[in-house]
């Protein structure tokens, strides 16, 4: 949030007067910072598909929940309220908004490039979204702000990736568009912005994309496969980043 352009909130307010908006946030850097301040070292793993993620044990998921659903979520809601946007802060746990299955085993690639299976910890694979609850909040004129903590069938709190949580929320809500705000103009290949991609092209190039952007492209493909019409990846450090992205200006546009 600190890195967003100063016009972002006013732009969000302007767009929200014409469109219904759901905001799903991340905050992995802050989770890492506070975890390390508490003396809890963070471990990151890489899947055979090249997707990098945080390894989440019991202690880490408690810190993750505290930082995401407490500090970050409420800071965003407070900022929106201050700017006249009537936001409601939620976690994926509230009303079982994000339901996930706890991963029993994870296949990872070790430092020598070999595959190995490890305990799944408290990481979730999203299965469903309580779209009725989110819709009722939207229909009452509120802007939902959702943190990516999921709940399992056993009522465990699970870490799910923010980009993929956004994809599932967008898909289950039958959203027209999903927008990923980041710190670059979109997908860069050979230092050039890729302005347009089809769903098939996005899936094809996924293995060639580096850490960070690979999750956004994966999430974009998941959202499109669930019925979202357009996925946008845009730079949140540029002026009026939301309305500019909706107008397809200087961003990556992925369509079916």
C-alpha positions as CSV (number, residue, x, y, z in Angstrom):
1,X,0.0,0.0,0.0
2,X,2.9,2.4,0.8
3,X,4.2,2.1,-2.8
4,X,0.9,2.9,-4.6
5,X,0.5,6.2,-6.4
6,X,-1.1,8.9,-4.3
7,X,-4.0,9.0,-6.8
8,X,-5.0,5.4,-6.3
9,X,-7.5,5.8,-3.5
10,X,-9.3,8.7,-5.3
11,X,-9.2,6.7,-8.5
12,X,-10.7,3.7,-6.6
13,X,-13.5,6.0,-5.3
14,X,-14.3,7.3,-8.8
15,X,-14.5,3.8,-10.3
16,X,-16.5,2.5,-7.4
17,X,-19.3,5.1,-8.2
18,X,-19.8,3.3,-11.5
19,X,-18.7,-0.3,-10.8
20,X,-19.1,-2.7,-7.9
21,X,-15.6,-3.4,-6.6
22,X,-14.2,-6.2,-4.4
23,X,-10.7,-5.7,-3.0
24,X,-8.5,-8.7,-2.2
25,X,-5.1,-7.8,-0.7
26,X,-1.8,-9.5,0.0
27,X,1.0,-8.4,2.3
28,X,3.6,-11.1,2.2
29,X,6.5,-8.7,2.8
30,X,4.9,-7.4,6.0
31,X,4.2,-11.0,7.2
32,X,7.9,-11.8,6.7
33,X,9.1,-8.6,8.5
34,X,6.9,-9.1,11.5
35,X,7.7,-12.9,11.6
36,X,11.4,-12.2,11.7
37,X,10.9,-9.5,14.3
38,X,9.2,-12.1,16.4
39,X,12.1,-14.5,15.9
40,X,10.3,-16.8,13.5
41,X,12.4,-17.6,10.5
42,X,10.4,-17.8,7.2
43,X,11.0,-20.6,4.7
44,X,10.1,-20.5,1.0
45,X,9.6,-23.5,-1.2
46,X,9.4,-23.9,-5.0
47,X,7.0,-26.3,-6.7
48,X,8.0,-28.5,-9.7
49,X,6.0,-25.9,-11.9
50,X,8.3,-23.1,-10.7
51,X,5.8,-21.5,-8.3
52,X,7.5,-20.0,-5.2
53,X,5.5,-19.9,-1.9
54,X,5.8,-19.5,1.8
55,X,6.0,-22.7,3.8
56,X,3.4,-22.3,6.5
57,X,3.6,-24.2,9.8
58,X,1.3,-23.8,12.7
59,X,3.2,-20.8,14.2
60,X,3.5,-19.1,10.8
61,X,-0.2,-19.4,10.0
62,X,-1.0,-17.7,13.3
63,X,1.4,-14.8,12.5
64,X,0.0,-14.7,8.9
65,X,-3.6,-14.4,10.2
66,X,-2.6,-11.7,12.7
67,X,-0.8,-9.5,10.2
68,X,-3.1,-10.1,7.2
69,X,-6.5,-10.0,8.9
70,X,-5.5,-7.6,11.7
71,X,-2.9,-5.0,10.7
72,X,-3.0,-4.9,6.9
73,X,-6.8,-5.4,6.4
74,X,-7.7,-2.7,9.0
75,X,-5.1,-0.2,7.7
76,X,-6.7,-0.5,4.2
77,X,-10.2,-0.3,5.5
78,X,-9.2,2.8,7.6
79,X,-7.6,4.4,4.6
80,X,-10.7,3.8,2.5
81,X,-13.0,5.1,5.2
82,X,-10.9,8.3,5.5
83,X,-11.4,8.9,1.8
84,X,-15.2,8.5,1.9
85,X,-15.4,4.8,0.7
86,X,-17.6,2.7,3.0
87,X,-15.4,-0.4,3.2
88,X,-16.0,-3.6,5.2
89,X,-12.9,-5.6,6.3
90,X,-13.2,-9.4,6.1
91,X,-11.0,-12.4,6.2
92,X,-11.7,-15.5,4.2
93,X,-12.6,-17.1,7.5
94,X,-15.6,-14.8,8.1
95,X,-18.7,-16.5,6.9
96,X,-16.5,-19.0,5.3
97,X,-15.9,-16.6,2.4
98,X,-12.8,-18.6,1.3
99,X,-13.1,-22.3,1.8
100,X,-10.0,-24.4,1.1
101,X,-8.7,-27.9,1.5
102,X,-5.6,-28.3,3.6
103,X,-2.7,-29.7,1.6
104,X,-1.5,-33.0,3.2
105,X,1.7,-33.2,1.2
106,X,3.6,-30.7,-0.9
107,X,6.0,-31.7,-3.7
108,X,8.9,-29.3,-3.8
109,X,12.1,-29.0,-5.7
110,X,15.2,-28.9,-3.4
111,X,18.4,-26.9,-3.9
112,X,19.9,-29.8,-6.0
113,X,16.9,-29.7,-8.4
114,X,15.4,-32.9,-7.1
115,X,11.7,-33.4,-6.3
116,X,10.8,-34.3,-2.7
117,X,7.5,-34.6,-0.7
118,X,7.1,-32.7,2.5
119,X,4.3,-32.2,5.0
120,X,1.7,-29.8,3.7
121,X,1.6,-27.6,6.8
122,X,-1.2,-25.0,6.9
123,X,-1.4,-24.2,3.2
124,X,-4.7,-24.4,1.4
125,X,-6.0,-25.3,-2.0
126,X,-9.1,-23.1,-2.6
127,X,-12.3,-25.0,-3.2
128,X,-15.1,-22.5,-2.9
129,X,-16.1,-18.9,-2.2
130,X,-19.2,-17.8,-0.3
131,X,-20.3,-15.5,-3.1
132,X,-23.8,-15.0,-1.6
133,X,-22.3,-13.3,1.5
134,X,-20.0,-11.1,-0.6
135,X,-22.9,-10.2,-3.0
136,X,-25.1,-9.2,0.0
137,X,-22.4,-6.8,1.3
138,X,-21.9,-5.3,-2.2
139,X,-25.7,-4.9,-2.6
140,X,-25.9,-2.9,0.6
141,X,-23.4,-0.4,-0.9
142,X,-20.2,-1.5,0.9
143,X,-16.8,-2.3,-0.6
144,X,-15.6,-5.6,0.7
145,X,-11.9,-5.8,1.6
146,X,-10.8,-9.5,1.9
147,X,-7.6,-10.9,3.4
148,X,-6.4,-14.2,2.0
149,X,-6.9,-16.5,5.0
150,X,-9.0,-19.5,4.2
151,X,-10.9,-22.0,6.4
152,X,-10.7,-25.7,6.0
153,X,-13.4,-28.4,6.5
154,X,-11.7,-29.1,9.9
155,X,-11.9,-25.3,10.7
156,X,-8.1,-24.8,10.4
157,X,-6.9,-21.4,9.3
158,X,-5.0,-21.8,6.0
159,X,-2.6,-19.6,4.1
160,X,-3.7,-19.1,0.5
161,X,-2.0,-16.9,-2.1
162,X,-3.5,-13.4,-2.4
163,X,-3.5,-13.4,-6.2
164,X,-5.2,-16.8,-6.4
165,X,-7.7,-15.8,-3.7
166,X,-8.6,-12.8,-5.9
167,X,-9.0,-15.1,-8.9
168,X,-11.4,-17.4,-7.1
169,X,-13.4,-14.5,-5.6
170,X,-13.6,-13.0,-9.1
171,X,-14.6,-16.3,-10.7
172,X,-17.2,-17.3,-8.2
173,X,-18.7,-13.7,-8.2
174,X,-18.9,-13.8,-12.1
175,X,-16.9,-10.6,-12.2
176,X,-16.4,-8.9,-15.6
177,X,-12.7,-8.1,-14.9
178,X,-9.9,-8.9,-12.5
179,X,-7.1,-6.4,-11.9
180,X,-3.8,-7.2,-10.4
181,X,-1.9,-4.1,-9.2
182,X,1.9,-4.5,-9.0
183,X,5.1,-2.5,-9.2
184,X,5.7,-2.9,-12.9
185,X,3.6,-2.1,-16.0
186,X,2.6,-5.7,-16.5
187,X,4.2,-8.9,-17.9
188,X,7.7,-8.0,-19.2
189,X,9.4,-10.5,-21.6
190,X,12.9,-9.5,-22.8
191,X,12.3,-6.2,-21.0
192,X,9.3,-5.4,-23.2
193,X,5.7,-5.0,-22.0
194,X,3.4,-7.8,-23.3
195,X,0.3,-5.8,-23.9
196,X,-2.1,-8.5,-25.1
197,X,-2.3,-12.3,-24.5
198,X,-5.0,-14.9,-25.0
199,X,-5.7,-17.4,-22.3
200,X,-4.0,-20.1,-24.3
201,X,-0.9,-18.0,-24.8
202,X,-0.7,-17.1,-21.1
203,X,-0.8,-20.8,-20.1
204,X,1.8,-21.6,-22.7
205,X,4.4,-19.0,-21.5
206,X,3.7,-19.6,-17.8
207,X,6.9,-21.9,-17.2
208,X,9.1,-19.1,-18.7
209,X,8.0,-16.4,-16.3
210,X,10.1,-15.5,-13.3
211,X,9.2,-15.4,-9.6
212,X,6.6,-12.9,-8.5
213,X,4.8,-12.4,-11.9
214,X,4.3,-16.2,-12.4
215,X,1.6,-16.2,-9.7
216,X,-0.3,-13.3,-11.2
217,X,-0.3,-15.0,-14.7
218,X,-1.4,-18.3,-13.1
219,X,-4.2,-16.5,-11.1
220,X,-5.2,-14.6,-14.3
221,X,-5.6,-17.9,-16.2
222,X,-7.6,-19.4,-13.3
223,X,-10.0,-16.4,-13.2
224,X,-10.6,-16.6,-17.0
225,X,-11.2,-20.3,-16.8
226,X,-13.9,-19.6,-14.2
227,X,-15.7,-17.2,-16.5
228,X,-14.1,-13.8,-15.9
229,X,-13.9,-12.0,-19.2
230,X,-10.7,-10.0,-18.8
231,X,-7.6,-10.1,-16.6
232,X,-5.5,-7.0,-16.2
233,X,-2.0,-6.6,-14.8
234,X,-1.0,-3.0,-14.2
235,X,1.4,-0.7,-12.3
236,X,0.0,0.7,-9.1
237,X,2.7,3.3,-9.0
238,X,1.3,5.2,-12.0
239,X,-1.3,7.9,-11.9
240,X,-5.0,6.7,-11.7
241,X,-3.9,3.0,-12.1
242,X,-7.3,1.5,-11.9
243,X,-9.2,3.6,-14.5
244,X,-6.1,3.5,-16.7
245,X,-6.0,-0.3,-16.6
246,X,-9.7,-0.6,-17.3
247,X,-9.1,1.6,-20.4
248,X,-6.3,-0.9,-21.3
249,X,-3.6,1.8,-21.1
250,X,0.0,0.6,-20.7
251,X,-0.8,-2.7,-19.0
252,X,-1.1,-6.4,-19.8
253,X,-4.5,-7.5,-20.9
254,X,-5.4,-11.3,-21.0
255,X,-8.6,-12.4,-22.6
256,X,-10.3,-15.6,-23.5
